[in-house]
């Protein structure tokens, strides 16, 4: 048994054919796909096994499909891994909580089906997100402040992915101002193909509705620590986890802080469970300069077991 922290990816990790091998090898995995299709009302297997990139980008389908993939891969490799802890990036946090037993797989899938629908409905003309690269956190924070002052519009850092990779979220005028400022500071600003300003107060209404749903789910104590996006820290009390997750849709994703907390707690082995290995690639820049060895692995399909 390999002792490791589990990392579960979120949106942006989808790929054609994901999860098909696990579903064909396990009746339990196939049942979870069918349940997600029932809850979402969408032909998820058709979309992600035979569809187009445009089909796969629809957050209403992506959120349940990727959660099913993450969870069925975890079910396939659970016998060979001993979790020290877990964390999930944005959407992936629901798979992390389910892996730790906080939510049942079906409750996790039910939650993200509704989360995907609410986030799609929260999309507004003139709202968006952009990746900011090649600048440090202090510089990005200053750019955001200046863009807000110049435009009078909402903008915030939504994702802290690595010390040189961030995502900002807000209104278009502020995003445009931030892009100009990033270029002046020799950084890069890349518009993301999303329909809304997620992980920002601009979707408070959707987050409030989602919080009402989460209160109705069964929350259990985690079998191992789950580090929360909103705080970067582990939480043991089911009630506290539920409260944090009620705010997750509008809270920033503190991934840099999450990995730093795991490191400070002595974790040196990390395994990403999910397609494409996006989170594994974030480990190196986050641990740059550390004076101890660490290892990272990715399980994106049954072939990686």
Buried (B, 14 or more C-beta within 10 A) or exposed (E): EEEBBBBBBBBBBBBBEBBBBBBEEBEBBBBBBBBBBEBBEBBBBEBBBEBEEEBBBBBBBBBBBBBBBBBBBBBBBEEEBEBBBBBBBBBBBBBBBBBBEBBEBBBBBBBBBBBBBBBBBBBBEEBBBBBBBEBEBEBBBBBBEBBBEBBEBBBBBBBBBBBBBBBBBBBBBBBBBBBBBBEEBEBBBEEBEBBBBBBBEBBEEBBEBBBEBBEEBEBBEBEBBBBBBBBBBBBEEBEEBBBBBBBBBBBBBBBBBBBBBBBEBEBBBBBBBBBBBBBBEBBEBBBEEEEEEBEBBBBBBBEBE
